[in-house]
Amino acid sequence: MRLRYMVVVGAAVLALTAVTGCGGDDGADGNGNGSGGAVGSSGGSSKGGSSGDGGDGAADDGYGQSAGSGGRLIDPDRDGPPSAPTMAAIEMFVLQYTTCTGLVMQEKDYEDSDFPYPEEAGATWGIRERAICFNDQRNSVRLMAIDDMKKFQTQAKKQGGEYFVGKDFAVASGTSETRSDLRTSGLLMLACDPDEPIPSGYKQEKSLVDGCTLTDFIS
């Protein structure tokens, strides 16, 4: 009887040991390998995602050039000078770079091209619409929608005014702050004075009239 009892107890101990051993292995897998796998997966996913996203961002941020390359990003939608075919579009364009409030249309074309601004003889300048808005100092910023850019540049050369020109519009301002703000807009200044050379390093593009250059240099 005692021997039978000892055999039963021994079998129970062996069974318990086996169960405990299996549980330990499962626990190790679950808590060790499983947890380690989770951390590795999470860490790998996090780093991989970060690295993948970062890698993609560093290689190509959507404009075809690395943002970390130190190069200037170029908008692929901008091919040539900026275009704004309506007065509302011109206003919105200018507002991206400088203050332009209280837009007022200028409906009358003056016969006297010297009063008060030369371009107010609109028809002879190829101008379709004119308007003014105001900067922070309440100085006027002149906006012009242009049908004939060559005619506009020809008249601007004759009058000697300072105009930022795009594909189909022009902007003018007598304040240095506004002109400085517009320097980064993509508009170029029409420069026609041979006595004011353009320093090296600035853009110098051919205009539509002889003797003038389009530049991002603002004197």
Backbone as CSV, one residue per row, in Angstrom:
resi,resn,N_x,N_y,N_z,CA_x,CA_y,CA_z,C_x,C_y,C_z
1,MET,0.841,-1.201,0.000,0.000,0.000,0.000,0.868,1.240,0.000
2,ARG,1.882,1.198,0.884,2.783,2.362,0.953,3.536,2.539,-0.351
3,LEU,3.947,1.405,-0.929,4.680,1.458,-2.200,3.802,2.041,-3.299
4,ARG,2.537,1.589,-3.320,1.595,2.108,-4.322,1.400,3.609,-4.163
5,TYR,1.308,4.045,-2.879,1.126,5.485,-2.603,2.315,6.285,-3.100
6,MET,3.532,5.761,-2.884,4.740,6.460,-3.303,4.829,6.534,-4.822
7,VAL,4.384,5.454,-5.470,4.393,5.454,-6.947,3.451,6.520,-7.483
8,VAL,2.258,6.595,-6.879,1.255,7.595,-7.309,1.782,9.005,-7.104
9,VAL,2.385,9.231,-5.909,2.940,10.559,-5.608,4.059,10.902,-6.577
10,GLY,4.933,9.903,-6.837,6.043,10.138,-7.769,5.533,10.482,-9.152
11,ALA,4.503,9.779,-9.593,3.921,10.067,-10.919,3.339,11.467,-10.960
12,ALA,2.675,11.846,-9.870,2.072,13.191,-9.807,3.139,14.267,-9.870
13,VAL,4.264,14.004,-9.143,5.368,14.977,-9.147,5.950,15.109,-10.537
14,LEU,6.158,13.970,-11.204,6.690,13.999,-12.569,5.760,14.760,-13.513
15,ALA,4.459,14.492,-13.371,3.472,15.174,-14.227,3.490,16.674,-13.976
16,LEU,3.551,17.050,-12.686,3.582,18.477,-12.333,4.834,19.147,-12.872
17,THR,5.964,18.423,-12.781,7.233,18.967,-13.289,7.159,19.188,-14.792
18,ALA,6.572,18.213,-15.476,6.441,18.317,-16.940,5.569,19.496,-17.321
19,VAL,4.436,19.631,-16.591,3.517,20.749,-16.877,4.197,22.068,-16.616
20,THR,4.911,22.150,-15.466,5.615,23.386,-15.114,6.670,23.723,-16.146
21,GLY,7.389,22.695,-16.590,8.427,22.913,-17.603,7.830,23.435,-18.885
22,CYS,6.705,22.841,-19.304,6.045,23.326,-20.535,5.565,24.739,-20.359
23,GLY,4.978,25.004,-19.190,4.495,26.361,-18.930,5.611,27.346,-18.965
24,GLY,6.782,26.973,-18.423,7.938,27.866,-18.409,8.392,28.160,-19.814
25,ASP,8.408,27.109,-20.657,8.840,27.328,-22.037,7.884,28.237,-22.758
26,ASP,6.550,27.974,-22.545,5.550,28.824,-23.200,5.668,30.244,-22.707
27,GLY,5.860,30.389,-21.389,5.978,31.726,-20.804,7.171,32.439,-21.351
28,ALA,8.273,31.676,-21.498,9.478,32.308,-22.011,9.251,32.766,-23.423
29,ASP,8.544,31.879,-24.187,8.267,32.275,-25.570,7.345,33.475,-25.597
30,GLY,6.314,33.423,-24.750,5.335,34.506,-24.760,5.902,35.779,-24.218
31,ASN,6.580,35.667,-23.028,7.070,36.883,-22.398,8.432,37.289,-22.907
32,GLY,9.200,36.276,-23.308,10.540,36.592,-23.770,10.535,36.841,-25.251
33,ASN,10.378,35.668,-25.978,10.404,35.811,-27.430,9.230,36.618,-27.930
34,GLY,8.037,36.327,-27.341,6.849,37.052,-27.801,6.980,38.528,-27.531
35,SER,7.383,38.851,-26.280,7.538,40.251,-25.922,8.671,40.872,-26.704
36,GLY,9.766,40.086,-26.794,10.905,40.589,-27.559,10.501,40.814,-28.993
37,GLY,9.666,39.857,-29.511,9.205,40.031,-30.884,8.361,41.263,-31.001
38,ALA,7.509,41.523,-29.981,6.646,42.695,-30.044,7.464,43.964,-30.029
39,VAL,8.471,44.006,-29.137,9.325,45.184,-29.066,10.091,45.347,-30.361
40,GLY,10.624,44.210,-30.831,11.375,44.271,-32.077,10.486,44.716,-33.212
41,SER,9.266,44.174,-33.231,8.349,44.537,-34.300,7.951,45.988,-34.190
42,SER,7.633,46.386,-32.915,7.256,47.775,-32.709,8.421,48.686,-33.006
43,GLY,9.596,48.298,-32.434,10.779,49.122,-32.661,11.123,49.138,-34.126
44,GLY,11.071,47.919,-34.739,11.419,47.854,-36.149,10.426,48.622,-36.969
45,SER,9.147,48.485,-36.605,8.113,49.180,-37.349,8.274,50.674,-37.196
46,SER,8.544,51.075,-35.930,8.708,52.496,-35.679,9.922,53.043,-36.403
47,LYS,11.048,52.352,-36.220,12.270,52.835,-36.846,12.190,52.682,-38.354
48,GLY,11.643,51.505,-38.754,11.544,51.273,-40.185,10.639,52.288,-40.813
49,GLY,9.492,52.564,-40.146,8.562,53.551,-40.690,9.193,54.903,-40.706
50,SER,9.876,55.209,-39.587,10.514,56.510,-39.479,11.595,56.630,-40.510
51,SER,12.409,55.544,-40.528,13.514,55.537,-41.443,13.031,55.504,-42.859
52,GLY,11.952,54.708,-43.079,11.419,54.645,-44.434,10.843,55.966,-44.831
53,ASP,10.024,56.555,-43.930,9.430,57.850,-44.265,10.501,58.901,-44.401
54,GLY,11.429,58.863,-43.399,12.516,59.844,-43.425,13.355,59.649,-44.652
55,GLY,13.602,58.329,-44.958,14.422,58.065,-46.128,13.748,58.587,-47.361
56,ASP,12.415,58.311,-47.476,11.700,58.799,-48.651,11.710,60.308,-48.680
57,GLY,11.490,60.914,-47.467,11.467,62.379,-47.412,12.799,62.955,-47.780
58,ALA,13.876,62.315,-47.293,15.198,62.846,-47.581,15.537,62.668,-49.048
59,ALA,15.051,61.555,-49.627,15.391,61.305,-51.023,14.526,62.139,-51.951
60,ASP,13.238,62.280,-51.579,12.335,62.980,-52.490,11.137,63.462,-51.702
61,ASP,11.008,64.747,-51.498,9.917,65.266,-50.688,8.718,65.635,-51.532
62,GLY,8.621,65.111,-52.740,7.469,65.380,-53.580,7.772,66.335,-54.702
63,TYR,8.906,67.026,-54.600,9.277,67.960,-55.650,10.450,67.442,-56.472
64,GLY,10.864,66.222,-56.216,11.947,65.664,-56.998,13.318,66.107,-56.547
65,GLN,13.413,66.720,-55.371,14.715,67.156,-54.855,14.736,66.983,-53.361
66,SER,15.871,66.582,-52.844,15.999,66.350,-51.424,15.907,67.646,-50.643
67,ALA,15.033,67.628,-49.616,14.913,68.812,-48.767,16.156,68.997,-47.932
68,GLY,16.890,67.888,-47.709,18.091,67.985,-46.895,19.336,68.231,-47.719
69,SER,19.163,68.400,-49.016,20.332,68.555,-49.874,20.898,69.958,-49.831
70,GLY,20.131,70.885,-49.250,20.595,72.269,-49.218,20.235,73.004,-50.486
71,GLY,19.638,72.305,-51.440,19.244,72.946,-52.687,17.917,73.647,-52.536
72,ARG,17.603,74.495,-53.482,16.346,75.214,-53.449,15.274,74.360,-54.104
73,LEU,14.166,74.164,-53.398,13.084,73.379,-53.952,12.366,74.181,-55.024
74,ILE,12.025,73.507,-56.106,11.379,74.181,-57.221,9.986,73.618,-57.391
75,ASP,8.998,74.465,-57.456,7.628,74.046,-57.669,7.482,73.541,-59.098
76,PRO,7.123,72.247,-59.284,7.036,71.714,-60.632,5.913,72.331,-61.443
77,ASP,4.931,72.959,-60.766,3.832,73.572,-61.492,4.216,74.931,-62.070
78,ARG,5.335,75.482,-61.621,5.740,76.791,-62.116,6.705,76.621,-63.275
79,ASP,6.220,76.855,-64.474,7.044,76.741,-65.668,7.109,78.121,-66.294
80,GLY,8.219,78.813,-66.088,8.322,80.180,-66.568,7.803,81.154,-65.530
81,PRO,7.534,82.384,-65.949,7.099,83.415,-64.998,5.712,83.127,-64.437
82,PRO,5.405,83.641,-63.237,4.082,83.437,-62.642,2.985,84.029,-63.519
83,SER,1.835,83.372,-63.514,0.686,83.842,-64.289,-0.488,84.092,-63.358
84,ALA,-1.205,85.200,-63.581,-2.417,85.525,-62.828,-3.344,86.268,-63.789
85,PRO,-4.237,85.565,-64.465,-5.007,86.150,-65.563,-6.140,87.092,-65.164
86,THR,-6.517,87.121,-63.884,-7.588,88.019,-63.443,-7.083,88.905,-62.311
87,MET,-7.819,89.977,-62.048,-7.404,90.873,-60.970,-7.478,90.174,-59.615
88,ALA,-8.483,89.318,-59.437,-8.579,88.562,-58.183,-7.363,87.652,-58.007
89,ALA,-6.924,87.042,-59.102,-5.751,86.164,-59.044,-4.483,86.960,-58.738
90,ILE,-4.375,88.156,-59.305,-3.210,89.012,-59.024,-3.189,89.395,-57.545
91,GLU,-4.344,89.801,-57.036,-4.439,90.174,-55.621,-4.025,89.009,-54.721
92,MET,-4.544,87.811,-54.998,-4.213,86.648,-54.183,-2.729,86.296,-54.282
93,PHE,-2.164,86.460,-55.468,-0.733,86.190,-55.644,0.096,87.144,-54.785
94,VAL,-0.192,88.430,-54.877,0.573,89.434,-54.131,0.436,89.214,-52.626
95,LEU,-0.764,88.823,-52.186,-1.006,88.603,-50.761,-0.158,87.475,-50.176
96,GLN,0.340,86.598,-51.010,1.208,85.528,-50.519,2.555,86.063,-50.032
97,TYR,2.916,87.269,-50.484,4.264,87.782,-50.214,4.291,89.102,-49.453
98,THR,3.227,89.886,-49.558,3.250,91.194,-48.910,1.824,91.642,-48.617
99,THR,1.685,92.750,-47.908,0.364,93.275,-47.563,-0.271,93.950,-48.772
100,CYS,-1.549,93.624,-48.995,-2.294,94.221,-50.115,-3.755,94.262,-49.698
101,THR,-4.155,95.355,-49.040,-5.516,95.457,-48.508,-6.287,96.568,-49.207
102,GLY,-7.606,96.498,-49.106,-8.464,97.560,-49.635,-8.379,97.726,-51.142
103,LEU,-8.479,96.625,-51.876,-8.361,96.680,-53.336,-9.397,97.625,-53.942
104,VAL,-8.923,98.520,-54.798,-9.803,99.482,-55.482,-9.483,99.445,-56.972
105,MET,-10.508,99.229,-57.781,-10.302,99.216,-59.231,-10.078,100.636,-59.749
106,GLN,-9.225,100.756,-60.746,-8.966,102.022,-61.424,-9.569,101.911,-62.822
107,GLU,-10.699,102.533,-63.027,-11.450,102.305,-64.258,-11.080,103.253,-65.386
108,LYS,-10.550,104.411,-65.056,-10.329,105.424,-66.085,-8.913,105.364,-66.646
109,ASP,-8.816,105.463,-67.982,-7.516,105.603,-68.634,-7.279,107.084,-68.889
110,TYR,-6.182,107.599,-68.401,-5.871,109.011,-68.563,-5.173,109.252,-69.894
111,GLU,-5.547,110.296,-70.568,-4.884,110.646,-71.827,-3.470,111.143,-71.561
112,ASP,-3.298,111.845,-70.460,-1.974,112.325,-70.076,-1.234,111.188,-69.383
113,SER,-0.267,110.603,-70.072,0.407,109.419,-69.542,1.315,109.734,-68.358
114,ASP,1.442,111.000,-68.002,2.279,111.365,-66.859,1.465,111.613,-65.591
115,PHE,0.171,111.367,-65.615,-0.660,111.694,-64.455,-1.492,110.507,-64.005
116,PRO,-1.404,110.145,-62.702,-0.261,110.417,-61.831,0.834,109.369,-62.010
117,TYR,0.471,108.230,-62.612,1.461,107.204,-62.946,1.401,106.946,-64.443
118,PRO,2.530,106.755,-65.094,2.546,106.594,-66.547,1.608,105.506,-67.053
119,GLU,1.524,104.386,-66.331,0.725,103.269,-66.831,-0.774,103.515,-66.790
120,GLU,-1.192,104.670,-66.241,-2.621,104.935,-66.186,-3.191,105.323,-67.544
121,ALA,-2.313,105.475,-68.535,-2.783,105.531,-69.922,-2.858,104.073,-70.380
122,GLY,-3.753,103.335,-69.772,-3.771,101.883,-69.856,-3.753,101.281,-71.240
123,ALA,-4.588,101.791,-72.161,-4.711,101.169,-73.481,-3.389,101.174,-74.237
124,THR,-2.666,102.270,-74.154,-1.394,102.352,-74.886,-0.312,101.474,-74.251
125,TRP,-0.558,101.001,-73.063,0.389,100.126,-72.364,0.020,98.645,-72.500
126,GLY,-1.060,98.346,-73.173,-1.498,96.951,-73.274,-2.132,96.436,-71.997
127,ILE,-2.604,97.361,-71.151,-3.193,96.983,-69.860,-4.703,96.792,-70.007
128,ARG,-5.203,95.669,-69.513,-6.642,95.390,-69.557,-7.360,95.942,-68.326
129,GLU,-6.772,95.748,-67.150,-7.364,96.217,-65.893,-6.279,96.764,-64.987
130,ARG,-6.644,97.766,-64.199,-5.724,98.319,-63.205,-6.433,98.413,-61.866
131,ALA,-5.680,98.230,-60.801,-6.233,98.379,-59.455,-5.102,98.777,-58.520
132,ILE,-5.479,99.278,-57.368,-4.486,99.539,-56.326,-4.946,98.886,-55.029
133,CYS,-3.976,98.482,-54.224,-4.243,98.060,-52.858,-3.207,98.764,-51.992
134,PHE,-3.196,98.487,-50.696,-2.349,99.277,-49.796,-1.518,98.374,-48.887
135,ASN,-0.272,98.807,-48.663,0.605,98.051,-47.770,0.411,98.515,-46.327
136,ASP,1.275,98.058,-45.433,1.122,98.378,-44.005,1.224,99.869,-43.709
137,GLN,1.969,100.592,-44.537,2.120,102.039,-44.339,1.058,102.838,-45.093
138,ARG,0.080,102.115,-45.651,-1.001,102.719,-46.446,-0.471,103.366,-47.718
139,ASN,0.666,102.907,-48.191,1.158,103.327,-49.502,0.580,102.393,-50.553
140,SER,0.353,102.921,-51.739,-0.315,102.126,-52.763,0.609,101.086,-53.392
141,VAL,0.002,99.955,-53.717,0.638,98.904,-54.511,-0.209,98.787,-55.773
142,ARG,0.404,98.979,-56.937,-0.351,99.041,-58.192,-0.323,97.689,-58.896
143,LEU,-1.518,97.220,-59.232,-1.685,95.915,-59.867,-2.217,96.106,-61.285
144,MET,-1.642,95.394,-62.233,-2.041,95.551,-63.639,-2.206,94.199,-64.314
145,ALA,-3.387,93.960,-64.885,-3.616,92.776,-65.714,-3.311,93.177,-67.154
146,ILE,-2.464,92.415,-67.817,-1.902,92.853,-69.100,-2.282,91.900,-70.233
147,ASP,-2.771,92.485,-71.329,-3.088,91.713,-72.532,-1.901,91.627,-73.487
148,ASP,-1.090,92.682,-73.523,0.034,92.740,-74.465,1.303,93.099,-73.690
149,MET,2.059,92.078,-73.299,3.229,92.313,-72.458,4.333,93.056,-73.200
150,LYS,4.472,92.828,-74.495,5.510,93.543,-75.242,5.200,95.034,-75.291
151,LYS,3.950,95.371,-75.501,3.549,96.780,-75.502,3.801,97.401,-74.124
152,PHE,3.488,96.642,-73.078,3.710,97.138,-71.717,5.191,97.411,-71.475
153,GLN,6.039,96.466,-71.838,7.468,96.639,-71.599,8.054,97.769,-72.447
154,THR,7.514,97.950,-73.639,7.974,99.052,-74.499,7.682,100.396,-73.850
155,GLN,6.466,100.556,-73.328,6.089,101.808,-72.663,6.859,101.997,-71.357
156,ALA,7.057,100.915,-70.630,7.803,101.007,-69.367,9.238,101.453,-69.620
157,LYS,9.826,100.973,-70.703,11.183,101.395,-71.045,11.214,102.890,-71.362
158,LYS,10.225,103.373,-72.088,10.166,104.797,-72.435,10.014,105.667,-71.197
159,GLN,9.179,105.214,-70.260,8.877,106.032,-69.086,9.891,105.856,-67.956
160,GLY,10.604,104.740,-67.960,11.631,104.525,-66.934,11.099,104.129,-65.578
161,GLY,9.881,103.575,-65.518,9.336,103.147,-64.231,9.897,101.804,-63.791
162,GLU,9.673,101.458,-62.526,10.128,100.184,-61.974,8.925,99.256,-61.830
163,TYR,8.949,98.155,-62.558,7.817,97.232,-62.577,8.289,95.796,-62.396
164,PHE,7.586,95.079,-61.509,7.739,93.634,-61.436,6.805,93.040,-62.481
165,VAL,7.309,92.143,-63.304,6.454,91.575,-64.339,6.399,90.055,-64.230
166,GLY,5.205,89.532,-64.518,5.000,88.097,-64.640,4.654,87.785,-66.085
167,LYS,3.952,86.702,-66.296,3.585,86.310,-67.657,2.518,87.221,-68.234
168,ASP,1.526,87.586,-67.412,0.395,88.358,-67.912,-0.066,89.432,-66.924
169,PHE,0.814,89.828,-66.029,0.467,90.897,-65.092,1.739,91.576,-64.604
170,ALA,1.542,92.733,-63.983,2.673,93.490,-63.440,2.263,94.113,-62.116
171,VAL,3.254,94.377,-61.277,3.034,94.998,-59.970,4.071,96.095,-59.797
172,ALA,3.644,97.216,-59.218,4.572,98.323,-58.972,4.309,98.900,-57.589
173,SER,5.377,99.352,-56.947,5.249,99.993,-55.643,6.419,100.929,-55.432
174,GLY,6.139,102.062,-54.790,7.194,103.027,-54.517,7.912,102.777,-53.211
175,THR,7.501,101.749,-52.455,8.118,101.504,-51.149,9.098,100.337,-51.211
176,SER,10.239,100.526,-50.583,11.287,99.501,-50.613,10.850,98.227,-49.895
177,GLU,10.019,98.356,-48.862,9.568,97.179,-48.118,8.766,96.238,-49.017
178,THR,7.819,96.807,-49.767,7.004,95.982,-50.661,7.856,95.366,-51.759
179,ARG,8.769,96.140,-52.317,9.639,95.605,-53.367,10.505,94.473,-52.821
180,SER,10.983,94.635,-51.608,11.798,93.590,-50.990,10.975,92.324,-50.752
181,ASP,9.729,92.505,-50.320,8.844,91.359,-50.094,8.605,90.579,-51.385
182,LEU,8.488,91.291,-52.488,8.172,90.650,-53.769,9.383,89.996,-54.424
183,ARG,10.539,90.207,-53.864,11.769,89.657,-54.459,11.716,88.135,-54.559
184,THR,11.068,87.492,-53.609,11.019,86.027,-53.593,9.786,85.464,-54.294
185,SER,9.014,86.306,-54.952,7.740,85.876,-55.532,7.869,85.171,-56.872
186,GLY,9.010,85.313,-57.520,9.160,84.785,-58.875,8.954,85.848,-59.931
187,LEU,8.363,86.989,-59.541,8.277,88.128,-60.457,9.675,88.712,-60.641
188,LEU,9.935,89.253,-61.819,11.239,89.857,-62.081,11.078,91.331,-62.415
189,MET,12.052,92.107,-61.993,12.041,93.545,-62.246,12.506,93.824,-63.673
190,LEU,11.771,94.699,-64.358,12.175,95.124,-65.696,13.213,96.230,-65.543
191,ALA,14.446,95.939,-65.909,15.552,96.895,-65.761,16.011,97.346,-67.139
192,CYS,15.918,98.655,-67.393,16.246,99.190,-68.721,17.292,100.299,-68.683
193,ASP,17.815,100.612,-67.507,18.772,101.709,-67.375,20.201,101.185,-67.549
194,PRO,20.885,101.546,-68.635,22.251,101.057,-68.858,23.256,101.590,-67.841
195,ASP,22.889,102.662,-67.144,23.790,103.232,-66.142,23.683,102.534,-64.789
196,GLU,22.780,101.574,-64.676,22.631,100.811,-63.432,22.863,99.334,-63.727
197,PRO,24.125,98.907,-63.746,24.441,97.511,-64.057,23.911,96.553,-62.991
198,ILE,23.597,95.354,-63.413,23.104,94.321,-62.498,24.300,93.539,-61.953
199,PRO,24.435,93.448,-60.641,25.578,92.724,-60.056,25.568,91.245,-60.452
200,SER,26.744,90.651,-60.466,26.849,89.230,-60.790,26.142,88.400,-59.723
201,GLY,25.625,87.264,-60.130,24.942,86.377,-59.199,23.438,86.527,-59.220
202,TYR,22.941,87.623,-59.793,21.500,87.832,-59.906,21.018,87.358,-61.278
203,LYS,19.741,87.011,-61.343,19.174,86.582,-62.621,19.231,87.721,-63.632
204,GLN,19.512,87.352,-64.860,19.470,88.311,-65.957,18.843,87.598,-67.154
205,GLU,17.543,87.810,-67.330,16.815,87.152,-68.406,16.405,88.172,-69.465
206,LYS,16.304,87.702,-70.684,15.968,88.580,-71.796,14.512,89.023,-71.692
207,SER,14.284,90.310,-71.886,12.921,90.833,-71.884,12.371,90.808,-73.312
208,LEU,11.168,91.339,-73.486,10.541,91.361,-74.809,10.961,92.565,-75.635
209,VAL,11.724,93.477,-75.032,12.182,94.664,-75.769,13.697,94.781,-75.655
210,ASP,14.309,95.290,-76.703,15.763,95.462,-76.700,16.182,96.498,-75.660
211,GLY,17.306,96.245,-75.029,17.844,97.203,-74.070,17.334,97.027,-72.658
212,CYS,16.500,96.020,-72.426,15.975,95.768,-71.077,16.283,94.334,-70.655
213,THR,16.366,94.152,-69.355,16.649,92.835,-68.779,15.666,92.581,-67.645
214,LEU,15.283,91.328,-67.475,14.453,90.932,-66.339,15.370,90.359,-65.263
215,THR,15.261,90.885,-64.055,16.194,90.495,-62.999,15.515,90.429,-61.636
216,ASP,16.138,89.672,-60.734,15.661,89.647,-59.346,16.478,90.588,-58.466
217,PHE,17.313,91.410,-59.091,18.058,92.430,-58.345,17.172,93.654,-58.158
218,ILE,17.027,94.069,-56.903,16.206,95.239,-56.580,17.128,96.319,-56.043
219,SER,17.236,97.412,-56.765,18.149,98.486,-56.340,17.505,99.347,-55.264
